[in-house]
Every structure is written in structure tokens, then in C-alpha cells.
Amino acid sequence: MSPLQGIITEDYSKITSNVLIELDVLDELQFINKDSIQIENRFFYPALGGNGLPNIENFIALLTGSIRRFSLSARELEEHKKFTIAGNNIEASNIDQRGKQRFIKYAEGNAKNAGEIGELALFVILEAFLNAPKIASKMKLKTSNAMHVHGADALHATLGEDDILTLILGESKFRKDRSTGLKEAIESVKELIFDDPKIKKEMELIEANIDHEILDDQLKEKILKYFGQFTPESNQTTKTIAILLGYDRKSLYNGLPSITLPKERIAELEKRYLKHVSKATSEFAKILSDENNPRFTQIKFLYMLLPFSDLNALKEQFYKMAGLNK
């Protein structure tokens, strides 16, 4: 475990095996190099319930249970922990409410986009499956008076054993149709990549807010060196654009309840899903290649899919459980 991975405090072991499942694929499908554009593909689906359909209740519980960690900074979470241990439940509750109100303020201000579900799912996936903690709280900034809140939906990072720091700039789109979400995501990514001042601003956000996310002084100083000018560490950074698409794909789940054995249901689902993602990844690679943009060869793309049987029903249940007025 790298020191940066160590700042993830949540135990995701039950999540990755019982709530959100990753489809296991061969390397030639997971890793694609198209005209010097590097793409890593990852595929997820909600675990199936006893009725043979996606267990949306568990998935929603995962999202709502992640709101506090998503909305609060590491420093605020540490304060909450100290108050709880000390038996100061009033102060701990105040911090809880701060995180919830911060999330509600953002969600209700973006009623048409429903972006908060995708951003929550992106946050969980990056931490649980990629061991990439957030290094700047975009939610905190989006609900403050900060001037710059646009750009990536998420700012996460990994630090490899080779001391290469990978910055992950995340973009999530949860739309009924995958093609619509993909089109919107590509446009957002292009705006970010083509806009040097915007990229620079994202880096400045990380530097300005790192005190709130990395509490270990020694680790913080180490990470800050990667953002310095002309430092050896500045030559050891890479950037990854992570795109998460949530969408309807009813054909994946049709007829599964009629299959008696749970293992056979899962096998059938994954067989269908594998066929679907084989086409979806080729489409994504072609779209990037057709852009004919040399900047696309200077970064890595992480393409992630999360299909549902009924995205609108998921949204309605989530809003109710999260206490949102949509």
C-alpha cells in the first residue's frame, strides 16, 4: 500500500464483492492503444438481488452512505472522528449536517443534470477499485464562494511504487442513453484538455486545498513537490482522464429472474455484458482517434461503464433516500 492510498479510511472489501461488481475481462479488452492513444477500460454493474434483478437498494445505500465522505474534507472527517470519540455528539452532528447540507445545496442547484449521483458513484469507484483518494474536495468548493468550481468533477491521485504520481481528473455522466452521455463527456473532456488555464487552475486547486485532504505533513510535503516548477518530481507526473457513464441497458437484465440458479444468472448477465462492452470500447476508441488531437496521446483515458435496468427509477429512489427535492 502506498502512503497516498493509506489516506482512504473506508473499508471497501464488502462493497467490491457484494454491492458493485467489476466485470473480469481479458487484457486485450481492458487495455487498448488506438493510434497512440492509451485507454484503460473498466466495467461495473450492481450486484443482483434474490429476484434476479439489480439490487438497487444496496447500491443506493452505498451512495447515500458515501455522502459525508464525499462532501467533507479529510480534515473535517478527522474532526468528526475526534468529537465522536470524545463523546461530543453535538459537534459531531454539526459536521454531519454540514456535509449533508453541502450536498443538498449542490444537488438542488443542479436539478436538471442529476450530476450528483454520477459524481458520488465516480468517487466510490475511484477509491474502492483504483485505490485513488480525492486530493481536492470539489463538492466543498462548488458550494462555497470560490471563483473556480468548473472543470473536472473529481480530482483524485495515485502514487505508484515507482514514485510516479498519476493525477486523475474525473468526468461522470448519468443519462438514459449511453451515446448521449458519451457525447457530453467527450465535449467536457475536450474543453478541459484544450484549455491550458483551466488545467492549471485544477492544479492550483489541489495545491491550495491539499492541507484539507492530506493531513500527514511528511506526505503532504512529498506530494507538493510534484506540483513545483523545475523539481525532479515534476517530471514524474502523469494525467488520466476518467470517464464514468451510467445509463439504461435493459437488455442486459431481461429474463434473468426466470433463471433459477444465482450463478447461472450472473453467468448470463456477464455473457451479455461482455458482448456489449466489446462494441462500446471500440466505439470509444474510434471517437477519440477521429478527433485527431495530438493532446489525446499525452494523457491516458480511463473509460468506465455502469449500466442499469432503470436509471430513472434509481434516481427517484436516491432522491427520496437522500432527502432531496427534485
C-alpha positions in Angstrom: 0.0 0.0 0.0 1.4 3.4 -1.0 1.3 6.3 1.5 -1.3 8.1 -0.6 -3.6 5.1 -0.7 -3.3 5.0 3.1 -5.4 8.1 3.4 -8.5 6.1 2.2 -10.2 5.3 5.5 -13.2 3.3 4.2 -13.1 -0.5 4.2 -14.5 -1.3 0.7 -14.0 -5.1 0.9 -17.7 -5.8 1.2 -18.6 -3.2 -1.4 -16.5 -4.7 -4.2 -17.9 -8.2 -3.7 -21.5 -7.6 -2.7 -22.7 -4.2 -3.9 -20.8 -3.1 -7.0 -19.3 -5.8 -9.2 -16.5 -5.4 -11.7 -16.6 -7.5 -14.9 -13.5 -9.5 -15.4 -12.2 -9.1 -18.9 -9.0 -10.1 -20.9 -6.2 -7.6 -21.1 -6.7 -7.0 -24.8 -10.2 -5.6 -24.0 -9.1 -3.8 -20.8 -6.1 -2.1 -22.3 -6.3 -0.5 -25.8 -3.8 1.6 -27.7 -5.5 3.3 -30.6 -3.3 5.5 -32.8 -1.0 6.1 -29.7 -4.0 7.0 -27.5 -3.8 4.9 -24.3 -7.2 3.6 -23.0 -8.0 1.5 -19.9 -11.5 0.1 -19.8 -13.3 -0.9 -16.6 -16.8 -2.3 -16.4 -19.2 -2.4 -13.4 -22.7 -3.5 -12.6 -24.9 -3.5 -9.5 -24.9 -6.9 -7.7 -28.0 -9.0 -8.5 -30.6 -9.5 -5.7 -32.6 -12.6 -4.9 -35.2 -11.7 -7.5 -32.6 -11.8 -10.3 -32.6 -8.0 -10.8 -30.0 -5.4 -9.8 -30.1 -4.8 -6.1 -30.7 -1.1 -6.4 -31.5 -0.7 -2.7 -27.9 -1.8 -1.8 -26.5 0.5 -4.4 -28.5 3.5 -3.2 -27.4 2.7 0.4 -23.8 2.8 -0.8 -24.3 6.2 -2.4 -26.2 7.8 0.5 -23.7 6.2 2.9 -20.8 7.9 1.0 -22.3 11.4 1.0 -20.5 12.5 4.2 -17.1 11.3 2.9 -17.7 12.8 -0.5 -18.9 16.2 0.8 -16.5 16.7 3.7 -12.8 17.2 3.5 -10.4 14.8 5.3 -9.7 17.4 7.9 -13.5 17.7 8.6 -13.8 14.0 8.8 -10.9 13.8 11.3 -12.6 16.4 13.4 -15.8 14.4 13.3 -14.0 11.3 14.5 -12.3 13.2 17.4 -15.6 14.7 18.5 -17.3 11.2 18.3 -14.5 9.5 20.3 -14.7 12.4 22.9 -18.4 11.9 23.2 -19.2 15.4 21.9 -22.1 14.3 19.8 -23.4 17.8 19.2 -20.3 18.9 17.4 -20.1 15.6 15.6 -23.7 16.0 14.5 -23.0 19.6 13.3 -20.3 18.3 11.0 -22.6 15.6 9.7 -25.2 18.2 8.9 -22.6 20.4 7.2 -21.8 17.6 4.8 -25.4 16.8 4.1 -26.4 20.4 3.6 -23.4 21.0 1.3 -24.5 18.0 -0.8 -28.2 19.1 -0.8 -27.3 22.7 -1.8 -25.3 21.4 -4.8 -27.8 18.8 -5.8 -30.8 21.0 -5.7 -29.0 23.7 -7.6 -28.4 21.2 -10.5 -31.8 19.7 -10.6 -31.9 19.1 -14.3 -28.5 17.4 -14.6 -28.7 14.9 -11.7 -24.9 15.0 -11.7 -24.6 14.3 -8.0 -25.4 10.6 -8.5 -22.7 10.1 -11.1 -20.2 12.1 -9.1 -20.9 10.0 -6.0 -20.5 6.8 -8.0 -17.3 8.1 -9.6 -15.9 8.9 -6.1 -16.7 5.5 -4.8 -15.3 3.6 -7.8 -12.0 5.6 -7.8 -11.5 4.9 -4.1 -12.7 1.3 -4.0 -11.4 -0.1 -7.2 -8.5 2.1 -8.2 -7.3 3.0 -4.6 -7.2 6.6 -5.7 -8.2 9.0 -2.9 -9.5 12.5 -3.6 -6.9 15.2 -3.1 -9.2 18.2 -3.5 -12.9 18.3 -2.5 -14.8 19.7 -5.4 -18.0 19.5 -3.5 -16.8 21.8 -0.8 -15.6 24.3 -3.5 -18.8 24.1 -5.5 -20.9 25.2 -2.6 -18.6 27.9 -1.4 -17.9 31.3 -2.8 -14.8 30.1 -4.6 -14.4 31.7 -8.0 -13.4 28.5 -9.9 -15.6 25.5 -9.4 -15.8 24.2 -13.0 -13.5 21.8 -14.7 -13.3 18.1 -13.6 -16.0 16.5 -11.5 -13.3 14.8 -9.4 -9.7 15.3 -8.5 -8.0 12.0 -7.3 -4.5 10.6 -7.4 -2.4 7.5 -7.1 1.3 7.3 -6.2 3.0 4.2 -7.6 5.8 2.2 -6.2 8.0 3.8 -8.8 7.1 7.2 -7.3 5.1 8.2 -10.4 2.1 10.5 -9.3 -0.9 10.0 -11.5 -3.5 12.8 -11.3 -7.0 11.6 -12.2 -9.4 14.2 -13.5 -12.8 12.6 -13.4 -15.9 13.2 -15.5 -19.3 11.5 -14.9 -22.4 11.4 -17.0 -25.6 9.5 -15.9 -28.0 9.7 -18.9 -30.8 7.4 -20.1 -28.9 6.8 -23.3 -25.2 5.9 -23.3 -24.5 7.7 -26.6 -25.8 11.0 -25.1 -23.7 10.6 -22.0 -20.6 9.8 -24.0 -21.1 12.7 -26.3 -21.5 15.1 -23.4 -18.5 13.6 -21.6 -16.2 13.9 -24.7 -17.2 17.6 -25.1 -16.4 18.2 -21.4 -13.1 16.5 -21.7 -12.2 18.4 -24.8 -12.9 21.7 -23.1 -10.7 20.7 -20.2 -7.8 19.4 -22.3 -7.8 22.3 -24.8 -7.9 24.9 -22.0 -4.4 25.2 -20.5 -5.5 27.9 -18.0 -8.3 25.5 -16.8 -5.9 22.6 -16.4 -3.5 25.0 -14.5 -6.4 26.1 -12.3 -7.2 22.5 -11.4 -3.6 22.1 -10.3 -3.8 25.3 -8.3 -6.9 24.0 -6.6 -5.1 20.9 -5.5 -2.1 22.9 -4.1 -4.4 25.4 -2.3 -6.6 22.7 -0.7 -4.1 19.9 0.0 -4.0 20.9 3.7 -7.6 19.8 3.9 -7.1 16.4 2.3 -3.7 15.2 3.3 -3.2 15.5 7.0 0.2 13.9 7.3 2.8 16.7 7.0 5.5 14.5 5.6 3.3 13.0 2.9 1.8 16.4 2.1 5.3 17.9 1.5 6.2 15.0 -0.7 3.1 15.4 -2.9 3.5 19.2 -3.2 6.9 18.6 -4.8 5.2 17.1 -7.8 3.4 20.4 -8.4 6.6 22.5 -8.0 8.3 24.1 -11.0 11.5 22.5 -12.2 11.6 20.0 -9.4 12.7 16.4 -10.2 9.3 15.2 -9.0 7.6 17.5 -11.6 9.0 15.1 -14.3 7.3 12.1 -12.6 3.7 13.0 -13.0 1.1 11.7 -15.5 -2.5 12.7 -16.1 -5.5 10.4 -16.5 -8.9 11.4 -17.7 -11.5 9.2 -16.1 -15.0 9.0 -17.7 -17.8 7.2 -15.9 -21.1 6.6 -17.8 -24.3 5.4 -16.1 -27.1 4.6 -18.5 -30.1 2.3 -19.2 -29.3 -1.1 -20.7 -32.5 -3.2 -20.0 -31.4 -5.9 -22.4 -28.7 -7.0 -20.0 -31.2 -7.8 -17.3 -34.2 -9.0 -19.3 -35.2 -12.6 -18.4 -32.7 -13.0 -15.6 -35.4 -13.7 -12.9 -36.5 -16.7 -14.9 -33.1 -18.3 -14.4 -33.3 -20.3 -11.2 -29.7 -20.6 -10.0 -27.9 -17.4 -9.0 -24.6 -18.4 -10.5 -26.3 -19.1 -13.8 -28.0 -15.7 -13.7 -24.6 -14.0 -13.2 -23.0 -16.0 -15.9 -25.8 -15.0 -18.4 -25.6 -11.3 -17.4 -21.8 -11.3 -17.8 -22.0 -13.0 -21.1 -24.4 -10.3 -22.4 -22.3 -7.5 -20.8 -19.1 -8.8 -22.4 -20.7 -8.6 -25.8 -22.0 -5.1 -25.1 -18.7 -3.7 -23.9 -16.7 -5.2 -26.8 -18.7 -2.9 -29.1 -18.7 0.1 -26.7 -14.9 0.1 -26.2 -14.3 0.0 -30.0 -16.7 2.9 -30.4 -15.0 5.0 -27.7 -11.5 4.3 -29.1 -12.7 5.3 -32.6 -14.3 8.6 -31.3 -11.0 9.6 -29.6 -9.0 8.6 -32.7 -11.3 10.5 -35.1 -10.7 13.7 -33.1 -7.1 13.6 -34.4 -5.9 15.5 -31.4 -2.2 15.2 -30.5 -3.1 16.1 -26.9 -5.0 12.9 -26.6 -1.7 11.0 -26.9 -0.2 12.8 -24.0 -2.6 11.6 -21.4 -4.3 8.3 -20.5 -8.0 7.7 -20.7 -9.9 5.6 -18.2 -13.3 4.6 -19.6 -15.8 3.1 -17.2 -19.3 1.8 -17.8 -22.1 1.2 -15.3 -25.4 0.1 -16.9 -28.7 -0.1 -15.1 -32.1 -1.7 -15.8 -34.0 1.6 -15.0 -31.9 4.7 -14.4 -34.9 6.9 -13.7 -36.2 4.6 -11.0 -32.7 4.7 -9.4 -32.7 8.5 -9.5 -36.1 8.7 -7.9 -35.3 6.3 -5.1 -32.0 8.0 -4.5 -33.5 11.5 -4.2 -36.0 10.1 -1.7 -33.4 8.4 0.5 -31.0 11.4 0.3 -33.8 13.8 1.3 -33.6 15.8 -2.0 -36.4 17.8 -3.5 -36.2 17.1 -7.2 
